[in-house]
Amino acid sequence: MDNEIKKIYSGSVVNAEYIGSVLADNDIQYLIRNFRQEGLVAGWAAGTLKGDASVYVFEKDYDRAMLLLDEINAAEMEGE
C-alpha cells in the first residue's frame, strides 16, 4: 500500500531535521518522530537506545528517499 509509512533513519534530532529538509527539497513528504520531545510532553525525559528521532516516508517514496540518504552519506564520507 502506498499509504503505509517506512522508517528511513533513526538517530540524532539534528540529523533527522537535516534529512527532512533534503526530503522536502525533493518533494517527498516525511514525518519526524522526536522521542525526546514526546517524553517531555508526556512528563518524563529519556533518550532511546536507537537515537532520539526517527524519519518516516510513505512507502511509495521509500526508494527515492533511500537514494537521497545514500547521496547524503556519500557526501559526508567525502568531507571526512
N, CA, C and O atoms as a GROMACS GRO file, in nm:
protein
  320
    1MET      N    1   0.084  -0.120   0.000
    1MET     CA    2   0.000   0.000   0.000
    1MET      C    3   0.087   0.124   0.000
    1MET      O    4   0.192   0.129   0.065
    2ASP      N    5   0.043   0.224  -0.073
    2ASP     CA    6   0.117   0.350  -0.080
    2ASP      C    7   0.100   0.434   0.045
    2ASP      O    8   0.181   0.523   0.070
    3ASN      N    9  -0.004   0.409   0.124
    3ASN     CA   10  -0.028   0.490   0.243
    3ASN      C   11   0.050   0.443   0.365
    3ASN      O   12   0.050   0.510   0.468
    4GLU      N   13   0.117   0.329   0.354
    4GLU     CA   14   0.197   0.282   0.466
    4GLU      C   15   0.324   0.364   0.476
    4GLU      O   16   0.376   0.414   0.376
    5ILE      N   17   0.374   0.378   0.599
    5ILE     CA   18   0.497   0.453   0.617
    5ILE      C   19   0.611   0.358   0.654
    5ILE      O   20   0.589   0.254   0.715
    6LYS      N   21   0.732   0.398   0.616
    6LYS     CA   22   0.850   0.317   0.644
    6LYS      C   23   0.957   0.407   0.705
    6LYS      O   24   0.973   0.523   0.667
    7LYS      N   25   1.029   0.351   0.800
    7LYS     CA   26   1.136   0.425   0.865
    7LYS      C   27   1.259   0.424   0.775
    7LYS      O   28   1.298   0.319   0.723
    8ILE      N   29   1.319   0.542   0.757
    8ILE     CA   30   1.441   0.550   0.677
    8ILE      C   31   1.562   0.592   0.758
    8ILE      O   32   1.675   0.581   0.712
    9TYR      N   33   1.539   0.642   0.880
    9TYR     CA   34   1.650   0.689   0.962
    9TYR      C   35   1.612   0.685   1.109
    9TYR      O   36   1.498   0.710   1.146
   10SER      N   37   1.710   0.652   1.191
   10SER     CA   38   1.695   0.660   1.335
   10SER      C   39   1.828   0.709   1.391
   10SER      O   40   1.932   0.650   1.364
   11GLY      N   41   1.824   0.818   1.468
   11GLY     CA   42   1.947   0.875   1.523
   11GLY      C   43   1.920   1.010   1.586
   11GLY      O   44   1.818   1.031   1.651
   12SER      N   45   2.013   1.102   1.566
   12SER     CA   46   2.003   1.232   1.631
   12SER      C   47   1.894   1.319   1.569
   12SER      O   48   1.861   1.305   1.451
   13VAL      N   49   1.840   1.408   1.651
   13VAL     CA   50   1.738   1.501   1.605
   13VAL      C   51   1.795   1.594   1.498
   13VAL      O   52   1.727   1.626   1.401
   14VAL      N   53   1.918   1.637   1.517
   14VAL     CA   54   1.981   1.729   1.421
   14VAL      C   55   1.990   1.664   1.283
   14VAL      O   56   1.956   1.725   1.182
   15ASN      N   57   2.037   1.539   1.279
   15ASN     CA   58   2.045   1.469   1.151
   15ASN      C   59   1.907   1.444   1.092
   15ASN      O   60   1.889   1.455   0.971
   16ALA      N   61   1.810   1.413   1.176
   16ALA     CA   62   1.674   1.390   1.129
   16ALA      C   63   1.617   1.517   1.065
   16ALA      O   64   1.551   1.510   0.961
   17GLU      N   65   1.642   1.631   1.126
   17GLU     CA   66   1.595   1.758   1.070
   17GLU      C   67   1.662   1.787   0.936
   17GLU      O   68   1.598   1.835   0.843
   18TYR      N   69   1.792   1.758   0.927
   18TYR     CA   70   1.863   1.778   0.800
   18TYR      C   71   1.807   1.687   0.691
   18TYR      O   72   1.782   1.732   0.579
   19ILE      N   73   1.787   1.561   0.725
   19ILE     CA   74   1.730   1.467   0.628
   19ILE      C   75   1.591   1.515   0.585
   19ILE      O   76   1.557   1.507   0.467
   20GLY      N   77   1.512   1.563   0.680
   20GLY     CA   78   1.380   1.616   0.648
   20GLY      C   79   1.387   1.732   0.549
   20GLY      O   80   1.304   1.741   0.459
   21SER      N   81   1.486   1.820   0.566
   21SER     CA   82   1.498   1.933   0.473
   21SER      C   83   1.536   1.886   0.333
   21SER      O   84   1.488   1.941   0.234
   22VAL      N   85   1.622   1.784   0.324
   22VAL     CA   86   1.658   1.728   0.193
   22VAL      C   87   1.537   1.662   0.128
   22VAL      O   88   1.514   1.679   0.008
   23LEU      N   89   1.460   1.589   0.206
   23LEU     CA   90   1.339   1.527   0.152
   23LEU      C   91   1.240   1.632   0.104
   23LEU      O   92   1.182   1.617  -0.004
   24ALA      N   93   1.220   1.737   0.182
   24ALA     CA   94   1.127   1.844   0.143
   24ALA      C   95   1.174   1.911   0.014
   24ALA      O   96   1.093   1.942  -0.074
   25ASP      N   97   1.304   1.933   0.002
   25ASP     CA   98   1.359   1.994  -0.121
   25ASP      C   99   1.333   1.907  -0.243
   25ASP      O  100   1.332   1.957  -0.356
   26ASN      N  101   1.312   1.780  -0.222
   26ASN     CA  102   1.287   1.686  -0.331
   26ASN      C  103   1.141   1.642  -0.338
   26ASN      O  104   1.109   1.539  -0.396
   27ASP      N  105   1.054   1.721  -0.277
   27ASP     CA  106   0.909   1.698  -0.280
   27ASP      C  107   0.868   1.560  -0.227
   27ASP      O  108   0.779   1.495  -0.282
   28ILE      N  109   0.934   1.517  -0.121
   28ILE     CA  110   0.898   1.393  -0.054
   28ILE      C  111   0.841   1.428   0.083
   28ILE      O  112   0.908   1.492   0.164
   29GLN      N  113   0.718   1.384   0.107
   29GLN     CA  114   0.657   1.408   0.238
   29GLN      C  115   0.723   1.316   0.340
   29GLN      O  116   0.758   1.202   0.310
   30TYR      N  117   0.739   1.368   0.461
   30TYR     CA  118   0.807   1.291   0.565
   30TYR      C  119   0.748   1.324   0.701
   30TYR      O  120   0.674   1.421   0.717
   31LEU      N  121   0.782   1.241   0.797
   31LEU     CA  122   0.741   1.262   0.936
   31LEU      C  123   0.864   1.239   1.022
   31LEU      O  124   0.933   1.138   1.007
   32ILE      N  125   0.890   1.331   1.113
   32ILE     CA  126   0.996   1.312   1.211
   32ILE      C  127   0.931   1.284   1.345
   32ILE      O  128   0.848   1.362   1.392
   33ARG      N  129   0.969   1.175   1.404
   33ARG     CA  130   0.921   1.141   1.538
   33ARG      C  131   1.035   1.170   1.635
   33ARG      O  132   1.138   1.102   1.633
   34ASN      N  133   1.016   1.270   1.718
   34ASN     CA  134   1.119   1.313   1.814
   34ASN      C  135   1.085   1.252   1.950
   34ASN      O  136   0.997   1.301   2.021
   35PHE      N  137   1.155   1.146   1.986
   35PHE     CA  138   1.123   1.072   2.108
   35PHE      C  139   1.151   1.152   2.235
   35PHE      O  140   1.078   1.140   2.334
   36ARG      N  141   1.254   1.232   2.232
   36ARG     CA  142   1.286   1.313   2.349
   36ARG      C  143   1.173   1.415   2.373
   36ARG      O  144   1.128   1.432   2.486
   37GLN      N  145   1.129   1.481   2.266
   37GLN     CA  146   1.020   1.578   2.279
   37GLN      C  147   0.891   1.511   2.324
   37GLN      O  148   0.817   1.565   2.406
   38GLU      N  149   0.864   1.392   2.270
   38GLU     CA  150   0.745   1.318   2.313
   38GLU      C  151   0.750   1.287   2.462
   38GLU      O  152   0.649   1.296   2.531
   39GLY      N  153   0.869   1.251   2.511
   39GLY     CA  154   0.885   1.221   2.653
   39GLY      C  155   0.864   1.343   2.740
   39GLY      O  156   0.801   1.336   2.845
   40LEU      N  157   0.916   1.458   2.695
   40LEU     CA  158   0.898   1.581   2.770
   40LEU      C  159   0.751   1.620   2.779
   40LEU      O  160   0.702   1.661   2.885
   41VAL      N  161   0.680   1.605   2.668
   41VAL     CA  162   0.537   1.638   2.666
   41VAL      C  163   0.460   1.544   2.759
   41VAL      O  164   0.364   1.584   2.824
   42ALA      N  165   0.503   1.417   2.764
   42ALA     CA  166   0.436   1.319   2.849
   42ALA      C  167   0.472   1.334   2.997
   42ALA      O  168   0.408   1.274   3.083
   43GLY      N  169   0.575   1.413   3.026
   43GLY     CA  170   0.611   1.436   3.165
   43GLY      C  171   0.734   1.361   3.212
   43GLY      O  172   0.762   1.361   3.332
   44TRP      N  173   0.806   1.298   3.121
   44TRP     CA  174   0.930   1.233   3.158
   44TRP      C  175   1.030   1.253   3.045
   44TRP      O  176   0.991   1.275   2.931
   45ALA      N  177   1.155   1.246   3.076
   45ALA     CA  178   1.257   1.268   2.974
   45ALA      C  179   1.357   1.154   2.977
   45ALA      O  180   1.417   1.122   3.080
   46ALA      N  181   1.374   1.094   2.862
   46ALA     CA  182   1.473   0.987   2.850
   46ALA      C  183   1.506   0.968   2.703
   46ALA      O  184   1.420   0.984   2.616
   47GLY      N  185   1.629   0.935   2.675
   47GLY     CA  186   1.669   0.903   2.539
   47GLY      C  187   1.630   0.760   2.508
   47GLY      O  188   1.576   0.689   2.593
   48THR      N  189   1.658   0.719   2.388
   48THR     CA  190   1.632   0.582   2.350
   48THR      C  191   1.763   0.517   2.309
   48THR      O  192   1.862   0.586   2.286
   49LEU      N  193   1.763   0.387   2.301
   49LEU     CA  194   1.884   0.316   2.263
   49LEU      C  195   1.921   0.340   2.118
   49LEU      O  196   2.039   0.340   2.083
   50LYS      N  197   1.823   0.359   2.032
   50LYS     CA  198   1.849   0.374   1.889
   50LYS      C  199   1.862   0.520   1.847
   50LYS      O  200   1.886   0.546   1.729
   51GLY      N  201   1.847   0.613   1.935
   51GLY     CA  202   1.856   0.754   1.898
   51GLY      C  203   1.735   0.830   1.946
   51GLY      O  204   1.639   0.774   1.999
   52ASP      N  205   1.742   0.958   1.926
   52ASP     CA  206   1.637   1.045   1.977
   52ASP      C  207   1.526   1.074   1.876
   52ASP      O  208   1.422   1.128   1.914
   53ALA      N  209   1.547   1.040   1.749
   53ALA     CA  210   1.447   1.072   1.648
   53ALA      C  211   1.449   0.966   1.537
   53ALA      O  212   1.549   0.898   1.516
   54SER      N  213   1.336   0.956   1.469
   54SER     CA  214   1.325   0.870   1.350
   54SER      C  215   1.256   0.949   1.240
   54SER      O  216   1.173   1.035   1.267
   55VAL      N  217   1.293   0.917   1.116
   55VAL     CA  218   1.232   0.981   1.000
   55VAL      C  219   1.157   0.873   0.922
   55VAL      O  220   1.209   0.764   0.899
   56TYR      N  221   1.035   0.905   0.883
   56TYR     CA  222   0.949   0.813   0.810
   56TYR      C  223   0.903   0.877   0.680
   56TYR      O  224   0.886   0.999   0.672
   57VAL      N  225   0.883   0.794   0.577
   57VAL     CA  226   0.826   0.840   0.450
   57VAL      C  227   0.719   0.741   0.407
   57VAL      O  228   0.712   0.629   0.458
   58PHE      N  229   0.634   0.784   0.312
   58PHE     CA  230   0.537   0.692   0.256
   58PHE      C  231   0.610   0.586   0.175
   58PHE      O  232   0.715   0.612   0.116
   59GLU      N  233   0.553   0.468   0.173
   59GLU     CA  234   0.616   0.356   0.102
   59GLU      C  235   0.642   0.389  -0.044
   59GLU      O  236   0.742   0.346  -0.100
   60LYS      N  237   0.553   0.465  -0.107
   60LYS     CA  238   0.570   0.499  -0.248
   60LYS      C  239   0.695   0.585  -0.271
   60LYS      O  240   0.748   0.586  -0.382
   61ASP      N  241   0.742   0.655  -0.168
   61ASP     CA  242   0.860   0.741  -0.180
   61ASP      C  243   0.986   0.678  -0.121
   61ASP      O  244   1.092   0.739  -0.123
   62TYR      N  245   0.974   0.557  -0.069
   62TYR     CA  246   1.083   0.494   0.004
   62TYR      C  247   1.211   0.482  -0.080
   62TYR      O  248   1.319   0.518  -0.033
   63ASP      N  249   1.199   0.431  -0.202
   63ASP     CA  250   1.319   0.410  -0.283
   63ASP      C  251   1.390   0.541  -0.314
   63ASP      O  252   1.513   0.550  -0.305
   64ARG      N  253   1.314   0.643  -0.350
   64ARG     CA  254   1.374   0.775  -0.378
   64ARG      C  255   1.440   0.832  -0.253
   64ARG      O  256   1.549   0.888  -0.260
   65ALA      N  257   1.374   0.817  -0.138
   65ALA     CA  258   1.428   0.868  -0.012
   65ALA      C  259   1.559   0.797   0.023
   65ALA      O  260   1.654   0.861   0.069
   66MET      N  261   1.564   0.668   0.002
   66MET     CA  262   1.686   0.593   0.032
   66MET      C  263   1.801   0.634  -0.060
   66MET      O  264   1.916   0.639  -0.017
   67LEU      N  265   1.771   0.664  -0.185
   67LEU     CA  266   1.875   0.714  -0.276
   67LEU      C  267   1.930   0.847  -0.228
   67LEU      O  268   2.051   0.870  -0.233
   68LEU      N  269   1.842   0.933  -0.180
   68LEU     CA  270   1.886   1.061  -0.125
   68LEU      C  271   1.972   1.041  -0.001
   68LEU      O  272   2.072   1.110   0.017
   69LEU      N  273   1.934   0.946   0.085
   69LEU     CA  274   2.015   0.917   0.203
   69LEU      C  275   2.153   0.865   0.163
   69LEU      O  276   2.254   0.900   0.225
   70ASP      N  277   2.158   0.783   0.059
   70ASP     CA  278   2.288   0.735   0.010
   70ASP      C  279   2.374   0.852  -0.037
   70ASP      O  280   2.494   0.854  -0.012
   71GLU      N  281   2.313   0.948  -0.105
   71GLU     CA  282   2.386   1.067  -0.151
   71GLU      C  283   2.437   1.149  -0.033
   71GLU      O  284   2.550   1.198  -0.036
   72ILE      N  285   2.355   1.164   0.070
   72ILE     CA  286   2.395   1.238   0.189
   72ILE      C  287   2.514   1.168   0.255
   72ILE      O  288   2.613   1.232   0.292
   73ASN      N  289   2.504   1.037   0.270
   73ASN     CA  290   2.612   0.961   0.332
   73ASN      C  291   2.740   0.968   0.250
   73ASN      O  292   2.849   0.979   0.307
   74ALA      N  293   2.729   0.961   0.119
   74ALA     CA  294   2.847   0.969   0.033
   74ALA      C  295   2.913   1.106   0.045
   74ALA      O  296   3.036   1.116   0.047
   75ALA      N  297   2.832   1.212   0.052
   75ALA     CA  298   2.886   1.347   0.065
   75ALA      C  299   2.957   1.363   0.199
   75ALA      O  300   3.061   1.429   0.208
   76GLU      N  301   2.902   1.302   0.304
   76GLU     CA  302   2.967   1.309   0.437
   76GLU      C  303   3.100   1.234   0.436
   76GLU      O  304   3.196   1.278   0.498
   77MET      N  305   3.105   1.122   0.365
   77MET     CA  306   3.228   1.044   0.358
   77MET      C  307   3.338   1.122   0.285
   77MET      O  308   3.455   1.112   0.322
   78GLU      N  309   3.301   1.197   0.183
   78GLU     CA  310   3.398   1.277   0.110
   78GLU      C  311   3.451   1.391   0.196
   78GLU      O  312   3.567   1.431   0.182
   79GLY      N  313   3.367   1.442   0.285
   79GLY     CA  314   3.405   1.555   0.370
   79GLY      C  315   3.495   1.518   0.486
   79GLY      O  316   3.553   1.606   0.549
   80GLU      N  317   3.509   1.390   0.516
   80GLU     CA  318   3.589   1.347   0.631
   80GLU      C  319   3.736   1.356   0.603
   80GLU      O  320   3.817   1.324   0.690
   0.00000   0.00000   0.00000
